[in-house]
Protein backbone atom coordinates (compact mmCIF):
# COMPACT_ATOMS: atom_id res chain seq x y z
CA UNK A 1 0.00 0.00 0.00
CA UNK A 2 0.97 3.61 -0.41
CA UNK A 3 0.85 6.51 2.08
CA UNK A 4 -2.85 7.38 1.88
CA UNK A 5 -4.19 3.83 2.14
CA UNK A 6 -1.88 3.05 5.06
CA UNK A 7 -3.20 6.10 6.88
CA UNK A 8 -6.82 5.68 5.81
CA UNK A 9 -7.38 2.24 7.29
CA UNK A 10 -6.29 3.52 10.72
CA UNK A 11 -7.42 7.13 10.47
CA UNK A 12 -9.57 6.68 13.59
CA UNK A 13 -6.38 6.31 15.66
CA UNK A 14 -5.58 9.88 16.62
CA UNK A 15 -1.90 9.55 17.47
CA UNK A 16 0.59 11.54 15.44
CA UNK A 17 3.68 9.46 16.21
CA UNK A 18 1.80 6.31 15.24
CA UNK A 19 0.79 7.93 11.93
CA UNK A 20 4.36 9.05 11.21
CA UNK A 21 5.57 5.58 12.14
CA UNK A 22 3.15 3.97 9.69
CA UNK A 23 4.65 6.06 6.87
CA UNK A 24 8.27 5.55 7.89
CA UNK A 25 9.06 2.22 6.13
CA UNK A 26 8.22 3.85 2.79
CA UNK A 27 10.16 7.04 3.54
CA UNK A 28 13.45 5.63 4.80
CA UNK A 29 14.62 3.75 1.65
CA UNK A 30 13.80 6.75 -0.55
CA UNK A 31 16.01 8.88 1.70
CA UNK A 32 18.82 6.33 1.39
CA UNK A 33 18.62 2.89 -0.29
CA UNK A 34 20.92 1.29 2.29
CA UNK A 35 18.30 1.75 5.01
CA UNK A 36 15.40 -0.68 4.89
CA UNK A 37 13.29 -1.32 7.93
CA UNK A 38 12.37 -4.84 8.95
CA UNK A 39 9.97 -5.88 11.67
CA UNK A 40 12.72 -7.69 13.59
CA UNK A 41 14.66 -4.41 13.93
CA UNK A 42 11.62 -2.71 15.41
CA UNK A 43 10.79 -5.56 17.76
CA UNK A 44 14.40 -5.66 18.95
CA UNK A 45 14.32 -1.92 19.65
CA UNK A 46 11.16 -2.35 21.71
CA UNK A 47 12.87 -4.86 24.00
CA UNK A 48 15.20 -2.12 25.30
CA UNK A 49 13.97 0.55 27.74
CA UNK A 50 12.03 3.15 25.79
CA UNK A 51 9.61 6.04 26.18
CA UNK A 52 5.90 5.98 25.49
CA UNK A 53 6.54 8.23 22.48
CA UNK A 54 9.00 5.75 21.01
CA UNK A 55 6.49 2.97 21.61
CA UNK A 56 3.79 4.79 19.64
CA UNK A 57 6.20 5.46 16.79
CA UNK A 58 7.56 1.90 16.68
CA UNK A 59 4.06 0.40 16.80
CA UNK A 60 3.16 2.55 13.81
CA UNK A 61 6.08 1.05 11.91
CA UNK A 62 4.96 -2.45 12.87
CA UNK A 63 1.42 -1.61 11.77
CA UNK A 64 2.79 -0.80 8.33
CA UNK A 65 4.27 -4.28 8.04
CA UNK A 66 1.10 -5.94 9.33
CA UNK A 67 -1.07 -4.05 6.84
CA UNK A 68 1.27 -4.76 3.92
CA UNK A 69 1.28 -8.48 4.67
CA UNK A 70 -2.52 -8.61 4.73
CA UNK A 71 -2.86 -6.40 1.65
CA UNK A 72 -0.40 -8.30 -0.53
CA UNK A 73 -1.82 -11.70 0.37
CA UNK A 74 -5.47 -10.67 -0.07
CA UNK A 75 -7.40 -12.16 -3.01
CA UNK A 76 -8.41 -8.65 -4.06
CA UNK A 77 -4.75 -7.68 -4.52
CA UNK A 78 -4.20 -10.52 -6.97
CA UNK A 79 -7.52 -9.78 -8.67
CA UNK A 80 -6.62 -6.13 -9.23
CA UNK A 81 -3.17 -7.02 -10.52
CA UNK A 82 -4.74 -9.42 -12.99
CA UNK A 83 -7.24 -6.77 -14.10
CA UNK A 84 -4.47 -4.24 -14.67
CA UNK A 85 -2.23 -6.68 -16.52
CA UNK A 86 -5.12 -7.45 -18.85
CA UNK A 87 -5.78 -3.73 -19.40
CA UNK A 88 -2.11 -3.11 -20.07
CA UNK A 89 -2.22 -5.87 -22.67
CA UNK A 90 -5.29 -4.29 -24.30
CA UNK A 91 -3.81 -0.78 -24.44
CA UNK A 92 -0.28 -1.92 -25.30
CA UNK A 93 -0.64 -5.12 -27.34
CA UNK A 94 2.87 -4.77 -28.76
CA UNK A 95 4.50 -5.25 -25.37
CA UNK A 96 5.70 -1.69 -24.81
CA UNK A 97 5.20 -2.03 -21.04
CA UNK A 98 8.06 -4.01 -19.52
CA UNK A 99 7.63 -5.97 -16.27
CA UNK A 100 3.85 -5.61 -16.47
CA UNK A 101 3.27 -7.46 -13.19
CA UNK A 102 5.35 -4.97 -11.21
CA UNK A 103 3.83 -2.03 -13.12
CA UNK A 104 0.34 -3.31 -12.28
CA UNK A 105 1.29 -3.67 -8.60
CA UNK A 106 2.48 -0.06 -8.36
CA UNK A 107 -0.39 1.38 -10.40
CA UNK A 108 -2.98 -0.38 -8.24
CA UNK A 109 -1.49 1.18 -5.11
CA UNK A 110 -1.22 4.65 -6.63
CA UNK A 111 -4.71 4.67 -8.13
CA UNK A 112 -6.12 3.34 -4.86
CA UNK A 113 -4.58 6.34 -3.07
CA UNK A 114 -6.06 8.67 -5.69
CA UNK A 115 -9.53 7.18 -5.24
CA UNK A 116 -9.31 7.62 -1.46
CA UNK A 117 -8.18 11.24 -1.86
CA UNK A 118 -10.98 12.05 -4.30
CA UNK A 119 -13.65 10.31 -2.22
CA UNK A 120 -12.63 11.93 1.06
CA UNK A 121 -11.39 15.52 0.55
CA UNK A 122 -10.47 15.82 4.24
CA UNK A 123 -8.28 12.74 4.52
CA UNK A 124 -5.07 14.52 3.55
CA UNK A 125 -5.82 17.51 5.78
CA UNK A 126 -5.95 15.11 8.72
CA UNK A 127 -2.87 13.16 7.60
CA UNK A 128 -0.66 16.21 7.19
CA UNK A 129 -1.92 17.77 10.42
CA UNK A 130 -0.28 14.89 12.26
CA UNK A 131 3.00 15.69 10.53
CA UNK A 132 2.73 19.37 11.44
CA UNK A 133 2.23 18.52 15.11
CA UNK A 134 5.25 16.23 15.53
CA UNK A 135 8.88 17.12 16.28
CA UNK A 136 10.72 15.84 13.21
CA UNK A 137 14.09 16.07 14.94
CA UNK A 138 12.72 13.64 17.52
CA UNK A 139 11.33 11.44 14.74
CA UNK A 140 14.78 11.38 13.14
CA UNK A 141 16.34 10.25 16.42
CA UNK A 142 13.74 7.52 16.87
CA UNK A 143 14.20 6.30 13.29
CA UNK A 144 17.96 6.10 13.78
CA UNK A 145 17.40 4.15 16.98
CA UNK A 146 15.51 1.47 15.04
CA UNK A 147 18.71 0.81 13.13
CA UNK A 148 20.86 0.96 16.24
CA UNK A 149 22.56 4.12 15.00
CA UNK A 150 23.00 7.62 16.33
CA UNK A 151 21.13 10.43 14.63
CA UNK A 152 24.47 11.40 13.03
CA UNK A 153 24.04 8.42 10.74
CA UNK A 154 20.81 10.00 9.54
CA UNK A 155 22.24 13.39 8.71
CA UNK A 156 19.83 15.09 6.33
CA UNK A 157 16.86 12.90 7.25
CA UNK A 158 15.14 15.64 9.24
CA UNK A 159 15.35 17.98 6.25
CA UNK A 160 13.98 15.22 4.05
CA UNK A 161 11.03 14.75 6.41
CA UNK A 162 10.43 18.49 6.49
CA UNK A 163 10.22 18.54 2.70
CA UNK A 164 7.84 15.59 2.66
CA UNK A 165 5.61 17.23 5.27
CA UNK A 166 5.66 20.71 3.75
CA UNK A 167 5.42 19.96 0.05
CA UNK A 168 2.33 17.77 0.57
CA UNK A 169 2.66 16.20 -2.84
CA UNK A 170 -0.13 13.70 -2.14
CA UNK A 171 -2.67 16.47 -2.79
CA UNK A 172 -1.39 16.35 -6.36
CA UNK A 173 -2.94 12.91 -6.80
CA UNK A 174 -6.16 14.73 -7.64
CA UNK A 175 -4.53 15.28 -11.03
CA UNK A 176 -3.09 12.54 -13.22
CA UNK A 177 0.09 14.52 -13.87
CA UNK A 178 1.36 14.16 -10.29
CA UNK A 179 0.44 10.49 -10.04
CA UNK A 180 2.20 9.77 -13.33
CA UNK A 181 5.25 11.72 -12.14
CA UNK A 182 5.40 9.63 -8.95
CA UNK A 183 4.97 6.46 -10.99
CA UNK A 184 7.88 7.45 -13.23
CA UNK A 185 10.11 8.17 -10.23
CA UNK A 186 9.34 4.75 -8.75
CA UNK A 187 10.14 3.02 -12.03
CA UNK A 188 13.40 4.91 -12.37
CA UNK A 189 14.37 4.19 -8.77
CA UNK A 190 14.08 0.43 -9.30
CA UNK A 191 15.92 0.59 -12.62
CA UNK A 192 13.08 0.02 -15.07
CA UNK A 193 13.70 1.84 -18.34
CA UNK A 194 11.71 2.06 -21.55
CA UNK A 195 9.16 4.43 -20.06
CA UNK A 196 8.28 6.32 -23.23
CA UNK A 197 4.72 4.99 -23.08
CA UNK A 198 4.06 7.09 -19.97
CA UNK A 199 4.08 10.35 -21.94
CA UNK A 200 1.31 9.39 -24.34
CA UNK A 201 -2.43 9.95 -23.98
CA UNK A 202 -2.96 6.19 -24.16
CA UNK A 203 -1.45 5.81 -20.70
CA UNK A 204 -3.90 8.33 -19.23
CA UNK A 205 -6.75 6.54 -20.97
CA UNK A 206 -5.61 3.27 -19.38
CA UNK A 207 -5.47 4.89 -15.93
CA UNK A 208 -8.92 6.44 -16.32
CA UNK A 209 -10.41 3.16 -17.48
CA UNK A 210 -8.88 1.31 -14.56
CA UNK A 211 -9.98 3.94 -12.05
CA UNK A 212 -13.58 3.56 -13.21
CA UNK A 213 -13.35 -0.18 -12.56
CA UNK A 214 -11.69 0.24 -9.17
CA UNK A 215 -13.89 2.94 -7.60
CA UNK A 216 -16.91 0.74 -6.71
CA UNK A 217 -14.68 -1.96 -5.22
CA UNK A 218 -12.65 0.22 -2.85
CA UNK A 219 -15.12 0.35 0.10
CA UNK A 220 -15.16 -3.45 0.33
CA UNK A 221 -11.36 -3.59 0.22
CA UNK A 222 -11.01 -1.04 3.01
CA UNK A 223 -13.54 -2.91 5.13
CA UNK A 224 -11.70 -6.19 4.55
CA UNK A 225 -8.41 -4.63 5.60
CA UNK A 226 -9.89 -3.14 8.75
CA UNK A 227 -11.58 -6.43 9.65
CA UNK A 228 -8.34 -8.40 9.30
CA UNK A 229 -6.03 -5.97 11.10
CA UNK A 230 -5.44 -6.37 14.83
CA UNK A 231 -7.79 -4.02 16.67
CA UNK A 232 -5.55 -2.60 19.41
CA UNK A 233 -2.27 -1.59 17.74
CA UNK A 234 -1.45 1.00 20.40
CA UNK A 235 -1.92 -1.22 23.43
Backbone bond lengths (Angstrom), bond angles and torsions (degrees), N, CA, C in turn:
res aa  C-N    CA-C-N  psi(-1)  N-CA   C-N-CA  omega(-1)  CA-C   N-CA-C  phi
1 X - - - 1.455 - - 1.523 109.92 -
2 X 1.305 114.96 160.72 1.447 121.34 178.27 1.534 109.57 -103.12
3 X 1.332 116.74 -176.79 1.464 121.98 -170.62 1.524 114.16 -55.69
4 X 1.330 117.44 -46.58 1.462 119.44 -173.84 1.524 111.14 -68.08
5 X 1.319 117.04 -46.26 1.467 120.02 -178.59 1.521 110.88 -63.24
6 X 1.331 117.21 -41.00 1.466 120.02 177.96 1.528 110.58 -59.38
7 X 1.324 116.29 -41.99 1.466 119.19 178.59 1.528 111.10 -71.34
8 X 1.318 116.49 -43.27 1.464 121.89 -171.03 1.525 112.80 -59.04
9 X 1.317 116.67 -41.82 1.468 118.68 -175.58 1.525 111.98 -68.14
10 X 1.325 117.22 -19.89 1.465 121.24 179.58 1.525 112.19 -121.08
11 X 1.314 117.14 22.87 1.466 120.24 -173.89 1.531 112.99 -64.98
12 X 1.330 116.88 -14.13 1.473 120.08 177.51 1.524 111.61 -77.40
13 X 1.334 117.42 -12.69 1.463 121.39 -179.59 1.525 108.56 -89.86
14 X 1.316 115.62 103.68 1.463 121.09 -170.72 1.527 110.49 -90.11
15 X 1.330 115.64 69.95 1.455 120.87 179.41 1.525 108.37 -137.64
16 X 1.323 116.33 112.03 1.450 120.76 -172.64 1.512 114.29 -62.32
17 X 1.331 117.87 -41.38 1.462 119.93 -179.16 1.521 111.38 -67.28
18 X 1.318 116.71 -34.28 1.464 120.73 174.49 1.532 109.76 -62.78
19 X 1.335 116.81 -45.51 1.465 121.52 -179.49 1.526 110.51 -61.93
20 X 1.326 116.99 -45.99 1.463 120.30 178.46 1.524 110.02 -63.43
21 X 1.322 116.89 -39.38 1.455 120.43 177.34 1.517 112.31 -61.63
22 X 1.312 117.30 -40.63 1.471 121.07 178.87 1.530 110.85 -59.10
23 X 1.319 117.34 -36.64 1.467 121.04 -178.63 1.523 113.42 -80.82
24 X 1.316 116.82 -19.16 1.463 121.14 -169.31 1.531 115.15 -60.55
25 X 1.348 120.79 -42.01 1.472 118.69 -179.65 1.529 114.10 -59.87
26 X 1.324 117.60 -25.11 1.467 119.90 177.06 1.521 112.37 -87.30
27 X 1.314 117.57 -20.62 1.462 121.02 -178.62 1.528 112.38 -84.76
28 X 1.325 116.28 -41.46 1.463 120.58 -172.11 1.533 112.91 -58.84
29 X 1.347 120.50 -49.76 1.473 118.73 -176.97 1.519 113.96 -69.23
30 X 1.344 117.60 -21.03 1.460 119.53 174.77 1.524 109.39 -73.86
31 X 1.337 116.31 -37.10 1.460 120.67 175.19 1.521 110.84 -61.83
32 X 1.338 116.17 -46.30 1.475 119.93 177.80 1.528 108.84 -155.09
33 X 1.334 117.61 121.33 1.477 120.77 -175.47 1.522 114.49 -59.10
34 X 1.326 118.17 -22.17 1.471 118.61 -177.17 1.527 111.95 -74.29
35 X 1.329 116.87 -15.82 1.461 120.24 -179.23 1.527 109.95 -100.57
36 X 1.318 115.86 115.45 1.460 120.70 175.38 1.520 108.16 -134.87
37 X 1.301 115.56 121.01 1.456 119.42 -178.30 1.516 111.04 -75.26
38 X 1.307 115.22 144.51 1.454 123.66 174.07 1.523 107.80 -131.42
39 X 1.315 116.00 150.69 1.460 119.45 -176.53 1.521 112.01 -60.14
40 X 1.346 117.46 -34.13 1.461 119.30 -178.84 1.524 111.16 -63.46
41 X 1.351 117.74 -35.54 1.457 120.48 177.55 1.520 110.83 -61.98
42 X 1.328 115.25 -42.63 1.469 120.25 -177.85 1.521 110.36 -68.53
43 X 1.319 116.35 -44.81 1.464 120.03 179.92 1.528 111.10 -63.43
44 X 1.314 117.01 -37.68 1.464 120.39 176.69 1.525 110.74 -63.53
45 X 1.323 116.68 -42.00 1.462 120.57 -179.73 1.525 111.23 -63.96
46 X 1.315 116.67 -32.59 1.466 120.57 -178.99 1.526 112.74 -75.82
47 X 1.328 117.34 -12.98 1.470 119.09 177.77 1.525 111.70 -79.89
48 X 1.334 117.37 -18.05 1.464 121.43 177.55 1.529 109.05 -87.47
49 X 1.317 118.27 157.97 1.480 120.11 176.97 1.523 110.56 -54.69
50 X 1.309 116.29 135.04 1.461 119.93 -176.93 1.523 110.21 -152.99
51 X 1.315 114.98 162.08 1.463 121.74 -179.87 1.523 110.78 -82.73
52 X 1.320 115.27 165.90 1.463 120.11 175.25 1.520 110.59 -62.45
53 X 1.339 116.83 -36.96 1.463 120.52 178.80 1.530 110.53 -61.04
54 X 1.325 116.00 -46.46 1.460 119.19 179.49 1.527 110.49 -62.33
55 X 1.307 116.65 -36.91 1.462 120.53 179.05 1.525 110.92 -61.72
56 X 1.323 116.99 -45.47 1.465 120.35 179.10 1.531 110.72 -60.85
57 X 1.327 115.56 -44.72 1.464 120.67 -179.42 1.531 110.74 -62.99
58 X 1.326 116.71 -49.58 1.461 121.29 -177.86 1.523 111.53 -63.29
59 X 1.334 116.82 -37.86 1.465 119.45 179.00 1.530 111.22 -68.55
60 X 1.329 116.72 -28.74 1.457 119.24 172.59 1.512 111.59 -64.88
61 X 1.330 116.27 -42.16 1.463 120.49 177.52 1.528 110.35 -61.42
62 X 1.328 116.64 -45.05 1.464 120.33 178.64 1.525 111.57 -63.43
63 X 1.330 116.42 -35.00 1.469 119.94 178.13 1.528 110.46 -62.41
64 X 1.317 116.08 -37.21 1.461 120.40 177.32 1.522 110.39 -57.45
65 X 1.327 116.46 -47.25 1.463 120.13 -178.77 1.526 111.42 -66.16
66 X 1.329 116.35 -40.17 1.464 119.89 178.62 1.527 110.41 -61.80
67 X 1.331 116.80 -46.22 1.464 120.48 -178.69 1.524 111.48 -65.26
68 X 1.332 116.65 -41.51 1.469 119.38 179.38 1.523 111.68 -62.15
69 X 1.326 116.35 -40.79 1.467 119.43 -179.47 1.528 110.73 -63.20
70 X 1.319 116.97 -43.33 1.464 120.62 179.01 1.524 110.59 -66.26
71 X 1.326 116.06 -45.15 1.462 122.07 -177.07 1.530 111.22 -60.94
72 X 1.336 116.33 -48.73 1.459 119.34 -173.86 1.525 113.34 -76.32
73 X 1.314 117.59 -14.61 1.458 119.94 176.61 1.529 112.50 -100.57
74 X 1.333 116.72 -3.79 1.465 120.71 -177.53 1.532 111.18 -71.98
75 X 1.326 117.84 142.53 1.468 119.65 175.98 1.523 113.00 -55.65
76 X 1.336 117.10 -34.27 1.465 118.53 -178.29 1.533 111.60 -66.04
77 X 1.327 117.24 -31.21 1.468 119.70 178.03 1.530 109.95 -63.34
78 X 1.298 116.80 -46.06 1.463 120.74 -179.80 1.529 110.84 -68.91
79 X 1.324 116.22 -35.20 1.468 120.03 176.78 1.531 110.89 -62.59
80 X 1.337 116.33 -47.34 1.463 119.78 -178.41 1.522 111.46 -66.07
81 X 1.321 117.09 -38.57 1.462 119.20 176.42 1.527 110.96 -60.57
82 X 1.332 115.31 -42.84 1.464 119.47 179.74 1.528 110.60 -63.42
83 X 1.338 116.09 -43.15 1.464 120.50 178.48 1.527 110.73 -58.66
84 X 1.326 116.37 -45.19 1.457 119.94 -177.78 1.527 112.05 -69.30
85 X 1.308 116.97 -39.26 1.464 119.67 178.05 1.531 110.02 -61.47
86 X 1.323 116.39 -40.33 1.463 120.14 177.52 1.530 111.36 -64.89
87 X 1.341 116.26 -41.25 1.467 119.54 178.12 1.520 111.04 -65.09
88 X 1.324 115.82 -41.76 1.463 119.42 178.18 1.525 110.01 -59.27
89 X 1.331 116.46 -41.17 1.457 120.38 178.12 1.516 112.33 -64.63
90 X 1.340 116.86 -34.73 1.470 120.48 178.74 1.521 111.45 -70.71
91 X 1.330 116.74 -42.60 1.466 120.52 -176.52 1.526 112.47 -81.77
92 X 1.338 115.94 -24.88 1.470 120.04 -179.27 1.536 109.45 -132.17
93 X 1.329 115.81 69.82 1.476 119.76 -175.25 1.515 113.72 -68.47
94 X 1.334 117.68 -13.94 1.460 120.35 -178.93 1.526 112.47 -92.82
95 X 1.330 116.57 10.25 1.457 120.01 174.49 1.514 115.53 75.87
96 X 1.343 117.12 27.78 1.464 119.16 -179.74 1.529 112.99 -65.62
97 X 1.330 116.95 -25.98 1.468 120.82 -176.52 1.527 108.85 -91.66
98 X 1.327 115.73 110.82 1.454 121.10 179.06 1.529 110.42 -83.20
99 X 1.337 115.50 149.45 1.467 122.76 179.62 1.539 110.71 51.36
100 X 1.330 114.17 56.62 1.465 121.19 -173.80 1.529 112.42 -59.01
101 X 1.336 117.65 -33.04 1.466 119.00 -179.29 1.528 110.38 -64.17
102 X 1.327 116.78 -45.65 1.463 120.10 179.01 1.520 110.77 -66.62
103 X 1.323 117.22 -42.02 1.469 121.60 177.33 1.522 110.28 -57.35
104 X 1.344 116.71 -45.03 1.463 120.83 179.92 1.524 110.97 -62.67
105 X 1.314 116.95 -41.90 1.466 122.39 178.09 1.521 110.49 -56.16
106 X 1.332 117.09 -51.10 1.466 121.20 -177.41 1.527 111.18 -67.69
107 X 1.317 116.96 -42.08 1.469 119.54 -178.87 1.526 111.35 -65.09
108 X 1.309 117.94 -38.66 1.465 119.74 176.84 1.526 110.19 -57.76
109 X 1.327 116.91 -47.00 1.457 120.11 -177.65 1.526 111.85 -65.85
110 X 1.324 116.67 -40.52 1.464 119.73 -179.60 1.529 111.87 -69.21
111 X 1.316 116.93 -44.11 1.467 119.55 -179.33 1.527 110.15 -69.09
112 X 1.321 117.83 -34.08 1.464 120.37 174.23 1.525 110.32 -59.14
113 X 1.330 117.65 -45.65 1.468 120.23 177.01 1.524 110.68 -59.84
114 X 1.312 116.75 -42.95 1.477 120.12 -179.76 1.527 110.63 -60.95
115 X 1.314 117.44 -43.85 1.466 120.96 179.88 1.531 110.44 -61.60
116 X 1.328 117.12 -42.32 1.464 120.23 179.01 1.526 111.23 -64.34
117 X 1.323 117.02 -39.88 1.468 121.25 178.96 1.524 110.62 -65.45
118 X 1.317 117.30 -43.38 1.464 120.60 -178.53 1.526 112.06 -70.47
119 X 1.336 116.43 -34.15 1.465 119.72 -177.87 1.520 113.02 -79.79
120 X 1.323 117.49 -23.21 1.463 120.98 -179.29 1.525 108.44 -133.11
121 X 1.329 118.15 89.39 1.471 121.35 -175.73 1.521 114.17 -60.39
122 X 1.339 118.44 -17.44 1.457 120.87 -177.17 1.523 113.68 -94.15
123 X 1.325 117.31 -7.82 1.462 119.55 -172.47 1.531 111.83 -62.73
124 X 1.322 117.52 -39.41 1.453 119.37 -179.28 1.523 112.12 -75.88
125 X 1.333 117.15 -31.63 1.468 118.98 174.21 1.529 109.67 -57.46
126 X 1.324 116.25 -45.22 1.464 120.82 -178.77 1.526 110.93 -68.25
127 X 1.325 116.60 -41.74 1.467 120.69 -179.32 1.530 110.91 -60.89
128 X 1.322 116.27 -50.66 1.461 119.03 -176.55 1.521 112.79 -72.42
129 X 1.320 117.93 -23.79 1.462 120.56 175.43 1.525 110.29 -61.42
130 X 1.318 116.67 -38.83 1.462 119.97 176.49 1.530 110.43 -59.82
131 X 1.315 116.33 -42.98 1.460 119.94 179.87 1.524 111.21 -64.19
132 X 1.308 117.24 -39.11 1.465 121.19 -179.53 1.526 111.54 -65.31
133 X 1.317 116.88 -28.55 1.460 120.97 -174.00 1.526 114.12 -90.73
134 X 1.334 117.87 -4.05 1.458 120.09 -177.56 1.530 111.46 -104.65
135 X 1.323 115.29 151.01 1.462 122.95 177.72 1.529 107.69 -83.36
136 X 1.321 117.11 107.38 1.460 120.46 -173.70 1.528 112.55 -74.51
137 X 1.329 117.03 -20.36 1.467 118.85 170.79 1.530 109.60 -66.21
138 X 1.328 115.84 -42.02 1.459 120.44 177.74 1.526 110.98 -65.62
139 X 1.330 116.62 -39.74 1.464 120.77 177.30 1.518 110.50 -61.90
140 X 1.325 117.26 -40.09 1.462 121.33 177.27 1.524 110.77 -60.84
141 X 1.317 116.88 -44.17 1.464 120.81 179.32 1.527 111.01 -63.17
142 X 1.324 116.50 -41.58 1.465 119.89 -179.19 1.524 110.93 -68.61
143 X 1.328 116.94 -36.91 1.471 120.28 178.10 1.518 110.14 -64.53
144 X 1.333 116.49 -44.74 1.462 120.24 178.05 1.524 110.75 -59.98
145 X 1.319 116.05 -38.24 1.469 119.86 -179.27 1.527 111.48 -61.89
146 X 1.313 117.69 -33.65 1.467 120.56 178.68 1.518 111.35 -60.77
147 X 1.323 116.30 -29.16 1.460 121.13 179.71 1.531 112.00 -95.39
148 X 1.322 116.25 2.13 1.446 119.91 -178.70 1.512 112.92 71.14
149 X 1.341 116.47 27.03 1.454 120.88 -178.40 1.525 110.08 -117.60
150 X 1.326 115.49 161.95 1.456 119.83 170.98 1.521 108.38 -78.55
151 X 1.320 115.42 164.40 1.463 119.44 179.37 1.529 111.16 -63.08
152 X 1.348 117.62 -20.00 1.465 120.19 178.12 1.523 111.51 -60.60
153 X 1.336 115.57 -31.51 1.458 119.67 177.86 1.513 112.96 -70.12
154 X 1.318 116.32 -13.38 1.462 122.00 179.46 1.523 110.90 -112.92
155 X 1.322 115.31 33.32 1.462 118.99 178.41 1.529 109.68 -57.76
156 X 1.303 116.22 128.68 1.458 121.52 -178.57 1.520 113.72 95.73
157 X 1.336 117.58 -13.92 1.465 119.35 -176.79 1.520 111.66 -68.26
158 X 1.339 116.62 -38.16 1.466 118.53 178.96 1.524 110.89 -61.71
159 X 1.335 117.15 -42.23 1.459 119.88 177.05 1.517 111.97 -63.25
160 X 1.311 116.01 -37.80 1.471 121.22 176.80 1.530 110.72 -62.62
161 X 1.328 116.78 -43.53 1.465 120.11 177.47 1.529 111.25 -65.14
162 X 1.317 116.15 -39.43 1.467 119.37 178.11 1.525 110.94 -60.07
163 X 1.324 116.14 -41.00 1.467 119.50 179.14 1.520 110.85 -66.58
164 X 1.328 116.46 -42.87 1.465 119.59 178.05 1.523 110.65 -59.56
165 X 1.341 116.44 -44.41 1.462 120.85 -176.07 1.518 112.31 -72.41
166 X 1.323 117.90 -32.47 1.466 120.73 -174.37 1.533 113.07 -89.76
167 X 1.314 116.44 -33.75 1.461 118.27 -178.54 1.526 112.77 -75.38
168 X 1.310 117.33 -27.97 1.472 122.83 173.00 1.533 111.98 50.72
169 X 1.311 114.43 50.00 1.466 118.54 -173.66 1.527 113.02 -66.02
170 X 1.338 117.49 -18.25 1.463 119.07 -177.99 1.532 112.02 -64.72
171 X 1.336 117.09 -25.14 1.468 118.92 174.33 1.524 110.32 -59.79
172 X 1.335 116.28 -29.02 1.456 119.99 -178.91 1.507 113.82 -66.35
173 X 1.333 117.91 -13.71 1.459 120.25 179.60 1.532 112.21 -64.96
174 X 1.313 116.66 -11.77 1.469 119.25 174.44 1.522 111.27 -64.92
175 X 1.324 115.74 -20.73 1.467 121.87 178.38 1.535 108.48 -115.45
176 X 1.327 115.23 143.96 1.463 119.01 -178.92 1.519 112.20 -64.64
177 X 1.335 117.61 -30.57 1.463 119.76 -176.52 1.524 112.00 -56.15
178 X 1.342 117.12 -45.76 1.469 119.86 -177.80 1.521 110.87 -68.68
179 X 1.324 117.01 -42.29 1.456 119.56 179.23 1.531 110.54 -61.45
180 X 1.321 116.55 -42.39 1.461 119.94 179.78 1.528 110.44 -66.20
181 X 1.328 116.76 -37.82 1.471 120.24 177.01 1.532 110.57 -61.10
182 X 1.336 116.69 -45.66 1.463 120.57 178.86 1.526 110.42 -62.96
183 X 1.325 116.16 -41.89 1.465 120.16 177.69 1.524 110.73 -58.74
184 X 1.318 116.70 -45.65 1.470 120.41 179.23 1.528 110.95 -60.29
185 X 1.325 117.18 -43.46 1.465 120.51 -179.14 1.530 111.03 -61.87
186 X 1.333 115.78 -40.19 1.472 119.50 178.99 1.527 109.90 -63.85
187 X 1.321 116.50 -45.63 1.462 120.05 -179.92 1.527 110.94 -61.11
188 X 1.308 116.82 -42.67 1.462 120.46 -179.92 1.525 111.04 -66.39
189 X 1.328 116.13 -37.22 1.466 119.96 -177.35 1.528 111.42 -65.86
190 X 1.326 117.17 -32.65 1.465 119.58 -179.66 1.531 111.84 -95.05
191 X 1.330 116.78 5.47 1.451 120.42 172.16 1.508 115.76 84.55
192 X 1.335 117.30 22.96 1.468 119.99 177.26 1.523 108.73 -92.14
193 X 1.316 116.68 120.95 1.464 120.08 178.88 1.527 109.76 -105.56
194 X 1.309 116.51 -167.01 1.457 120.27 -178.43 1.513 111.88 67.35
195 X 1.332 116.05 47.89 1.461 120.84 -174.28 1.524 113.07 -101.17
196 X 1.316 117.11 18.11 1.457 120.00 -178.74 1.523 113.80 -57.57
197 X 1.328 115.99 -29.61 1.472 119.34 -178.20 1.522 112.67 -63.14
198 X 1.326 117.10 -21.98 1.468 120.33 -177.02 1.523 111.85 -64.48
199 X 1.320 117.33 -31.17 1.463 121.21 -174.06 1.524 113.21 -76.40
200 X 1.296 118.31 -17.80 1.458 120.42 -174.75 1.519 114.07 -83.84
201 X 1.324 115.99 160.45 1.466 121.06 179.82 1.525 111.64 -66.76
202 X 1.331 116.78 -23.44 1.458 120.33 179.91 1.534 111.29 -61.23
203 X 1.333 115.69 -35.95 1.460 119.20 -179.74 1.525 110.91 -66.69
204 X 1.318 117.27 -40.82 1.470 120.50 175.99 1.524 110.79 -64.27
205 X 1.317 116.35 -39.24 1.467 119.51 178.31 1.523 110.79 -62.24
206 X 1.338 115.85 -40.68 1.467 120.33 177.28 1.529 110.10 -61.04
207 X 1.334 116.53 -46.76 1.466 120.41 -178.31 1.526 111.01 -62.75
208 X 1.310 116.98 -42.80 1.467 120.61 179.68 1.524 111.40 -64.23
209 X 1.322 115.70 -41.19 1.464 119.50 178.99 1.520 110.18 -64.08
210 X 1.330 116.45 -42.89 1.455 119.23 -179.94 1.528 111.09 -67.05
211 X 1.314 116.97 -41.61 1.467 119.89 179.68 1.533 110.88 -57.54
212 X 1.314 116.66 -41.91 1.468 120.29 179.54 1.528 111.42 -61.21
213 X 1.326 116.46 -35.61 1.462 120.20 177.72 1.529 111.62 -72.71
214 X 1.324 116.22 -36.75 1.462 120.89 -174.12 1.525 112.92 -75.90
215 X 1.315 118.22 -38.88 1.474 122.20 -170.96 1.533 113.26 -47.47
216 X 1.340 120.31 -51.57 1.471 118.52 -176.66 1.517 114.61 -69.09
217 X 1.337 117.49 -14.37 1.462 120.21 -177.25 1.532 113.10 -92.82
218 X 1.324 117.12 -16.92 1.458 120.99 -172.92 1.534 113.05 -60.95
219 X 1.342 120.78 -45.45 1.476 118.63 -179.04 1.528 113.41 -55.72
220 X 1.315 117.77 -39.38 1.467 120.60 179.15 1.525 110.85 -67.01
221 X 1.321 116.84 -36.90 1.472 120.27 179.91 1.526 110.67 -67.10
222 X 1.320 116.23 -42.51 1.471 119.92 179.18 1.528 110.12 -64.16
223 X 1.314 116.41 -42.32 1.468 119.81 178.64 1.533 110.49 -62.22
224 X 1.324 116.65 -42.78 1.462 120.09 179.84 1.520 110.80 -61.96
225 X 1.319 116.64 -42.69 1.464 119.87 178.65 1.521 110.62 -61.82
226 X 1.306 116.88 -47.48 1.464 120.22 -178.24 1.526 111.42 -63.88
227 X 1.319 116.93 -36.38 1.472 120.71 179.58 1.527 111.49 -67.03
228 X 1.323 117.12 -34.43 1.465 121.09 -174.52 1.541 112.85 -86.69
229 X 1.316 116.96 -24.41 1.456 120.22 -179.18 1.521 110.97 -70.74
230 X 1.334 116.70 148.87 1.459 119.93 174.54 1.530 108.78 -61.56
231 X 1.322 116.97 146.10 1.466 120.04 -168.15 1.519 114.47 -94.62
232 X 1.309 119.32 -5.09 1.475 120.70 -179.64 1.522 110.03 -133.06
233 X 1.343 117.39 65.02 1.469 119.21 -174.86 1.520 113.72 -68.57
234 X 1.317 118.37 -18.38 1.465 120.24 -178.02 1.512 113.99 -96.81
235 X 1.330 116.36 -1.36 1.478 118.49 -177.58 1.521 110.86 -82.29
